[in-house]
């Protein structure tokens, strides 16, 4: 029996190597549509507003945060008209009161949003791509001085807009939300407004890809640094879970297998599968030291969210007044951006979003049987609540590996894997008929 299982495992592994070479042709086509010229034009337009500080003008038609968010809405509306009625565009708005910190007066807060609705009414999943629209100078409270915000975060907003353009004509079972948050530099305020609403209304958010500074590589990377790199930050233990289940997580050795880590691994796998010339680095932290991003309010509400950002940062070109001192230029200017790099990172987002939205929902009630001592591992699960599956992958990796290293294709809803649960980690994901995979699910222990 053990020999039969081992032979079956080898055959499945061989078949997988052929499957991995296959790409979804629709997604490959979408990835190729990313335009460097469009991305550059978007950043140039965002810079032209002078400043996009959260407390800058909301009434000036040519300058300030109000003009910027109206322009983003206009771009979304252009794409909505080509979506066959499936894209809804709106401004999520609220009023900020002075807080004694980074809001000094009553301020209008607005998040431009485009909601591309899924085609399956039973599929309630929502995937979000985000960036922040606002910008700042050296003084975080100065709402009047020039703050071009080319890379921070004109690059991310340009990627969101370009993703909306390309994906708006596609039909996915699940929904995608494109959003440019305001108030990031003043304390992640726009993201918090949406995350709180999503929690209160029980949105079924499965993943948030937050893009913050994804357009600066060649100016900051050391010489001979090799292939361009993109960082994906992800939390380990979710704060809302720690008190409830820390003991169980520790006992099972799952400190590195929270939902955000699974999403980060997914970004790396799918991004590098469809996009060439990028090395996606998994950073096992929620964010950088002394910094924050718009994924964090979603993480705090229990949603799965990661941050995508430049690998190399140049602090002369972020949160700086535009100026020249001793022959050195400061400021977040468009001249310091790398649009080939931005194009690549935008393509990564599109590949990941399209795969997630085309895939079935995750398998349900994934279990690992531990009631007997054995050198094999028995797994079982139930079909996803939405989407048609052609089968499932059982994912395998050694406990010290950062990524899944093996996939075993299974048509049924159970499998006995000839590998010890003491030596390996396992997960299960659903596969669509076109080969798109869901996010992985770590099994719960069944005794």
C-alpha positions as CSV (number, residue, x, y, z in Angstrom):
1,X,0.0,0.0,0.0
2,X,2.8,2.4,0.9
3,X,4.6,1.6,-2.3
4,X,1.4,2.3,-4.3
5,X,1.0,5.7,-2.6
6,X,4.6,6.6,-3.3
7,X,4.3,5.7,-7.0
8,X,1.1,7.7,-7.2
9,X,2.8,10.6,-5.6
10,X,5.7,10.5,-8.1
11,X,3.3,10.4,-11.0
12,X,1.3,13.3,-9.7
13,X,4.5,15.3,-9.2
14,X,5.6,14.6,-12.8
15,X,2.2,15.7,-14.2
16,X,2.4,18.9,-12.1
17,X,5.6,20.0,-13.9
18,X,3.7,20.1,-17.2
19,X,0.7,21.8,-15.6
20,X,2.9,24.5,-14.1
21,X,4.3,25.4,-17.6
22,X,0.7,26.2,-18.7
23,X,-0.5,29.7,-18.3
24,X,-4.0,31.0,-18.5
25,X,-3.9,32.7,-22.0
26,X,-6.5,35.3,-21.0
27,X,-4.4,36.4,-18.1
28,X,-1.2,36.4,-20.2
29,X,-3.0,38.7,-22.6
30,X,-4.2,41.0,-19.8
31,X,-0.6,41.3,-18.5
32,X,0.7,42.3,-21.9
33,X,-1.8,45.2,-22.1
34,X,0.0,47.2,-19.4
35,X,1.3,50.4,-21.0
36,X,4.3,52.2,-19.7
37,X,3.2,55.3,-21.5
38,X,-0.2,55.3,-19.8
39,X,1.4,54.8,-16.4
40,X,3.8,57.7,-17.0
41,X,0.9,59.9,-18.2
42,X,-1.1,59.1,-15.0
43,X,1.8,60.0,-12.8
44,X,2.5,63.3,-14.7
45,X,-1.2,64.2,-14.2
46,X,-1.1,63.4,-10.5
47,X,2.1,65.5,-10.1
48,X,0.4,68.4,-11.9
49,X,-2.0,69.0,-9.0
50,X,0.9,70.6,-7.1
51,X,0.0,69.0,-3.8
52,X,-2.4,66.2,-2.9
53,X,-2.2,66.8,0.8
54,X,-5.4,65.6,2.6
55,X,-6.1,69.1,3.9
56,X,-5.4,70.9,0.6
57,X,-8.2,72.4,-1.5
58,X,-11.2,70.3,-2.3
59,X,-12.8,73.1,-4.5
60,X,-10.0,74.2,-6.8
61,X,-10.5,72.6,-10.1
62,X,-6.8,72.4,-11.0
63,X,-4.9,71.9,-7.8
64,X,-5.2,70.0,-4.5
65,X,-6.7,66.7,-3.3
66,X,-10.2,67.6,-4.6
67,X,-9.0,68.1,-8.2
68,X,-6.9,64.9,-7.9
69,X,-9.8,62.7,-6.7
70,X,-12.2,64.1,-9.3
71,X,-9.7,63.2,-12.0
72,X,-9.3,59.6,-10.7
73,X,-13.1,59.3,-10.7
74,X,-13.2,60.6,-14.2
75,X,-10.7,57.9,-15.3
76,X,-12.8,55.2,-13.5
77,X,-15.9,56.5,-15.2
78,X,-14.3,56.2,-18.6
79,X,-13.6,52.5,-18.0
80,X,-17.0,51.9,-16.5
81,X,-18.6,53.0,-19.7
82,X,-16.9,50.1,-21.4
83,X,-17.7,47.5,-18.8
84,X,-21.1,46.6,-19.9
85,X,-22.7,48.0,-16.8
86,X,-20.6,45.9,-14.4
87,X,-18.4,48.7,-13.0
88,X,-19.8,51.1,-10.5
89,X,-17.9,54.3,-9.6
90,X,-18.4,56.4,-6.5
91,X,-16.6,58.5,-3.9
92,X,-16.6,57.1,-0.4
93,X,-16.7,60.3,1.7
94,X,-16.6,61.4,5.2
95,X,-15.8,64.4,7.4
96,X,-12.7,64.5,9.6
97,X,-12.7,66.5,12.8
98,X,-9.5,68.1,14.2
99,X,-7.7,65.4,16.2
100,X,-4.8,67.3,17.8
101,X,-2.4,65.2,15.8
102,X,-2.4,65.4,12.0
103,X,-5.8,66.9,11.3
104,X,-5.9,70.6,12.3
105,X,-9.4,71.6,10.9
106,X,-12.6,70.0,9.6
107,X,-11.6,68.2,6.5
108,X,-13.5,66.4,3.7
109,X,-12.1,62.9,3.2
110,X,-12.8,61.1,0.0
111,X,-11.8,57.7,-1.5
112,X,-12.3,57.3,-5.3
113,X,-13.7,53.8,-5.8
114,X,-14.5,51.6,-8.9
115,X,-16.3,48.3,-8.1
116,X,-16.1,45.7,-10.9
117,X,-18.9,43.4,-10.1
118,X,-18.5,39.6,-10.5
119,X,-20.7,37.6,-12.9
120,X,-21.6,34.9,-10.4
121,X,-24.4,36.1,-8.0
122,X,-23.5,33.3,-5.6
123,X,-19.9,34.5,-5.4
124,X,-19.6,37.2,-2.7
125,X,-15.8,37.3,-2.7
126,X,-14.2,40.7,-3.1
127,X,-10.6,41.4,-4.0
128,X,-9.1,44.9,-3.5
129,X,-6.2,46.7,-5.2
130,X,-5.4,50.0,-3.5
131,X,-2.9,52.9,-3.3
132,X,-3.0,56.2,-1.6
133,X,-3.8,59.4,-3.4
134,X,-2.5,62.0,-0.9
135,X,1.0,63.3,-0.8
136,X,3.1,65.3,1.7
137,X,6.3,67.3,2.0
138,X,8.9,67.4,4.8
139,X,6.3,69.0,7.2
140,X,3.3,66.6,7.4
141,X,0.9,69.5,8.3
142,X,1.9,71.8,5.4
143,X,-1.1,71.6,3.0
144,X,0.1,74.3,0.6
145,X,3.8,73.7,-0.3
146,X,4.6,71.7,-3.4
147,X,4.3,67.9,-2.7
148,X,4.5,66.2,-6.1
149,X,4.2,62.6,-4.7
150,X,5.4,61.0,-7.9
151,X,6.5,57.7,-6.4
152,X,4.8,58.1,-3.0
153,X,2.2,57.2,-4.1
154,X,1.6,58.4,-7.6
155,X,3.1,55.1,-8.7
156,X,0.6,53.1,-6.8
157,X,-2.4,55.2,-7.9
158,X,-1.2,54.9,-11.6
159,X,-1.1,51.1,-11.1
160,X,-4.7,51.1,-9.7
161,X,-6.0,53.2,-12.6
162,X,-4.2,51.0,-15.2
163,X,-5.4,47.9,-13.6
164,X,-9.0,49.2,-13.7
165,X,-8.6,50.1,-17.4
166,X,-7.4,46.6,-18.3
167,X,-9.6,44.5,-16.1
168,X,-12.8,46.5,-16.6
169,X,-13.6,44.6,-19.9
170,X,-13.1,41.2,-18.4
171,X,-15.7,39.0,-16.8
172,X,-14.8,37.3,-13.5
173,X,-17.0,35.3,-11.2
174,X,-15.8,37.4,-8.2
175,X,-15.6,41.1,-7.7
176,X,-12.7,43.5,-7.7
177,X,-12.5,46.9,-6.0
178,X,-10.1,49.6,-7.2
179,X,-9.5,52.3,-4.7
180,X,-7.3,55.4,-4.1
181,X,-7.3,56.2,-0.4
182,X,-6.9,59.7,1.0
183,X,-5.5,60.5,4.4
184,X,-2.7,57.9,4.4
185,X,0.0,60.4,5.3
186,X,-2.2,61.8,8.1
187,X,-2.7,58.4,9.7
188,X,-4.2,55.8,7.3
189,X,-7.5,57.6,7.6
190,X,-9.1,56.7,4.3
191,X,-8.2,53.1,4.5
192,X,-9.6,53.0,8.1
193,X,-12.8,54.5,6.9
194,X,-13.3,51.7,4.3
195,X,-12.0,48.9,6.5
196,X,-14.4,49.9,9.3
197,X,-17.3,50.0,6.8
198,X,-16.3,46.6,5.4
199,X,-16.2,45.1,8.8
200,X,-19.6,46.6,9.8
201,X,-21.3,45.4,6.6
202,X,-19.6,42.0,6.5
203,X,-17.9,42.4,3.2
204,X,-16.3,39.1,2.1
205,X,-12.8,40.5,1.4
206,X,-10.4,37.7,0.6
207,X,-7.4,39.8,-0.3
208,X,-6.1,43.3,-0.3
209,X,-3.1,44.2,-2.5
210,X,-1.9,47.6,-1.2
211,X,0.6,49.3,-3.5
212,X,2.7,52.1,-1.9
213,X,5.8,53.2,-3.8
214,X,6.3,50.7,-6.6
215,X,7.9,52.9,-9.2
216,X,11.5,53.5,-8.2
217,X,14.2,51.0,-8.8
218,X,17.0,51.9,-11.2
219,X,17.8,55.2,-9.4
220,X,18.4,53.5,-6.1
221,X,19.5,50.0,-6.7
222,X,23.3,49.3,-6.3
223,X,25.2,48.6,-9.5
224,X,25.1,44.9,-10.5
225,X,22.2,44.3,-8.2
226,X,20.7,41.7,-10.5
227,X,17.1,41.3,-11.4
228,X,14.7,44.0,-10.1
229,X,13.1,43.2,-6.8
230,X,9.7,43.9,-5.4
231,X,8.9,43.5,-1.7
232,X,5.7,42.0,-0.3
233,X,5.2,42.7,3.4
234,X,2.9,40.4,5.3
235,X,2.1,39.9,9.0
236,X,2.6,36.6,10.8
237,X,0.3,36.2,13.7
238,X,-2.9,38.2,13.2
239,X,-3.4,40.6,16.2
240,X,-7.1,39.7,16.4
241,X,-6.3,35.9,16.6
242,X,-3.3,36.0,19.0
243,X,-5.3,35.9,22.3
244,X,-7.7,33.3,21.0
245,X,-5.5,30.8,19.3
246,X,-1.8,31.5,20.0
247,X,-1.3,28.3,21.9
248,X,-2.8,26.2,19.1
249,X,-0.8,28.1,16.4
250,X,2.4,27.5,18.4
251,X,1.7,23.8,19.1
252,X,1.2,23.2,15.4
253,X,4.1,25.2,14.2
254,X,2.0,27.6,12.1
255,X,3.5,30.9,13.2
256,X,4.5,31.5,9.6
257,X,1.2,30.4,8.0
258,X,-1.4,33.1,8.7
259,X,-3.6,34.3,5.9
260,X,-1.4,37.3,5.0
261,X,1.6,35.0,4.6
262,X,-0.4,32.7,2.3
263,X,-1.4,35.7,0.2
264,X,2.2,36.9,0.0
265,X,3.3,33.4,-1.2
266,X,0.5,33.5,-3.8
267,X,1.7,36.9,-5.1
268,X,5.2,35.6,-5.5
269,X,4.1,32.4,-7.2
270,X,1.6,33.9,-9.6
271,X,3.5,37.2,-10.2
272,X,6.7,35.4,-11.2
273,X,4.7,32.9,-13.3
274,X,3.2,35.5,-15.5
275,X,5.7,38.4,-15.3
276,X,9.4,38.2,-16.3
277,X,12.3,40.1,-14.9
278,X,11.0,40.4,-11.4
279,X,12.2,38.8,-8.1
280,X,9.4,39.0,-5.6
281,X,10.8,39.1,-2.0
282,X,8.7,37.9,0.9
283,X,9.3,40.2,3.9
284,X,8.0,38.6,7.1
285,X,6.9,41.9,8.7
286,X,3.6,43.7,8.4
287,X,5.5,46.9,7.3
288,X,8.8,48.7,7.5
289,X,10.2,50.0,10.8
290,X,8.6,53.3,11.9
291,X,6.3,53.3,8.9
292,X,2.7,52.3,8.0
293,X,0.6,51.5,5.0
294,X,-3.1,51.3,4.1
295,X,-3.2,47.5,4.3
296,X,-2.8,47.8,8.1
297,X,-6.4,49.0,8.9
298,X,-7.7,46.0,7.0
299,X,-5.3,43.7,8.9
300,X,-6.6,45.2,12.1
301,X,-10.2,44.3,11.2
302,X,-9.2,40.7,10.4
303,X,-9.0,40.9,6.6
304,X,-6.1,39.4,4.6
305,X,-3.9,42.2,3.3
306,X,-0.3,42.8,2.2
307,X,1.8,45.7,1.1
308,X,3.7,45.8,-2.2
309,X,6.6,48.3,-2.4
310,X,10.0,49.1,-3.8
311,X,12.9,47.0,-2.6
312,X,15.3,49.9,-2.5
313,X,14.1,53.2,-0.9
314,X,15.7,56.6,-1.3
315,X,14.7,58.8,1.6
316,X,15.9,61.9,-0.3
317,X,12.9,61.4,-2.6
318,X,10.1,60.8,-0.2
319,X,8.6,63.1,2.5
320,X,11.0,65.8,1.4
321,X,10.5,69.4,0.3
322,X,11.5,69.9,-3.3
323,X,14.9,71.7,-3.1
324,X,18.6,71.5,-4.0
325,X,21.2,71.5,-1.3
326,X,25.0,71.2,-1.8
327,X,24.5,69.8,-5.3
328,X,21.9,67.2,-4.2
329,X,18.3,67.3,-5.4
330,X,15.5,66.4,-2.9
331,X,11.8,65.8,-3.4
332,X,9.5,63.1,-4.8
333,X,9.9,64.1,-8.5
334,X,9.0,62.2,-11.6
335,X,12.5,62.3,-12.8
336,X,13.5,59.8,-10.2
337,X,11.1,57.2,-11.3
338,X,11.6,54.0,-13.2
339,X,8.6,53.3,-15.5
340,X,9.8,50.0,-16.8
341,X,9.8,48.8,-13.1
342,X,6.4,50.3,-12.5
343,X,5.0,48.6,-15.6
344,X,6.4,45.2,-14.3
345,X,4.9,45.7,-10.8
346,X,1.5,46.7,-12.3
347,X,1.5,43.5,-14.4
348,X,2.2,41.5,-11.2
349,X,-1.0,43.0,-9.6
350,X,-3.1,42.3,-12.7
351,X,-1.9,38.7,-12.9
352,X,-2.7,38.1,-9.2
353,X,-6.0,39.8,-9.2
354,X,-7.2,38.0,-12.4
355,X,-6.2,34.6,-11.0
356,X,-7.9,35.2,-7.7
357,X,-11.1,36.5,-9.3
358,X,-11.3,33.7,-11.9
359,X,-10.5,30.9,-9.3
360,X,-13.2,29.1,-7.4
361,X,-13.6,29.9,-3.7
362,X,-11.3,28.2,-1.2
363,X,-12.1,24.6,-0.2
364,X,-14.1,24.3,3.0
365,X,-13.5,22.5,6.3
366,X,-10.0,21.4,5.4
367,X,-8.8,18.8,8.0
368,X,-5.7,16.8,8.8
369,X,-6.2,13.4,10.6
370,X,-3.8,13.0,13.5
371,X,-5.6,10.3,15.5
372,X,-3.0,7.7,14.6
373,X,0.8,7.6,14.5
374,X,1.8,7.3,10.8
375,X,4.5,8.4,8.4
376,X,1.7,9.4,5.9
377,X,-0.7,12.3,6.1
378,X,-4.5,12.0,5.7
379,X,-6.2,15.2,4.5
380,X,-9.9,15.8,3.7
381,X,-12.0,18.8,2.7
382,X,-15.3,20.0,1.3
383,X,-16.1,21.6,-2.0
384,X,-15.9,25.5,-2.2
385,X,-19.2,27.4,-1.8
386,X,-18.8,28.9,-5.3
387,X,-17.1,28.2,-8.5
388,X,-16.7,25.0,-10.6
389,X,-13.6,23.0,-9.8
390,X,-11.7,20.5,-11.9
391,X,-9.8,19.4,-8.8
392,X,-7.5,20.5,-6.0
393,X,-3.9,21.0,-5.2
394,X,-2.4,19.6,-2.0
395,X,0.5,22.0,-1.3
396,X,3.6,20.7,0.5
397,X,6.7,22.3,2.0
398,X,9.3,21.5,4.6
399,X,8.8,23.5,7.8
400,X,11.8,25.7,7.2
401,X,10.9,26.6,3.6
402,X,9.4,30.0,2.9
403,X,7.4,28.9,-0.1
404,X,5.4,25.9,-1.2
405,X,7.7,23.5,-3.0
406,X,5.4,20.7,-4.2
407,X,1.9,20.5,-5.5
408,X,-0.1,17.3,-5.8
409,X,-3.2,17.3,-8.0
410,X,-6.2,15.5,-6.5
411,X,-9.7,15.2,-8.1
412,X,-11.4,13.9,-5.0
413,X,-12.0,15.7,-1.6
414,X,-9.5,13.6,0.4
415,X,-6.0,12.3,0.0
416,X,-3.4,10.3,1.8
417,X,0.0,11.7,1.1
418,X,3.1,9.5,1.7
419,X,4.8,12.2,3.7
420,X,4.9,12.7,7.5
421,X,2.8,15.5,9.0
422,X,5.7,15.8,11.6
423,X,8.2,16.8,8.8
424,X,6.1,18.8,6.4
425,X,3.4,21.5,6.2
426,X,0.4,21.1,4.0
427,X,-2.4,23.2,2.5
428,X,-5.2,22.7,0.0
429,X,-6.4,25.0,-2.8
430,X,-9.2,24.8,-5.4
431,X,-8.5,24.8,-9.1
432,X,-10.8,26.1,-11.8
433,X,-11.3,24.4,-15.2
434,X,-8.9,27.0,-16.7
435,X,-6.3,26.2,-14.0
436,X,-6.7,29.3,-11.8
437,X,-6.0,28.5,-8.1
438,X,-7.6,29.8,-5.0
439,X,-5.7,31.0,-1.9
440,X,-4.4,28.0,0.1
441,X,-6.1,26.8,3.2
442,X,-4.1,25.3,6.1
443,X,-5.8,22.2,7.5
444,X,-7.2,22.2,11.0
445,X,-6.4,19.2,13.2
446,X,-9.0,16.4,13.4
447,X,-8.8,13.9,16.1
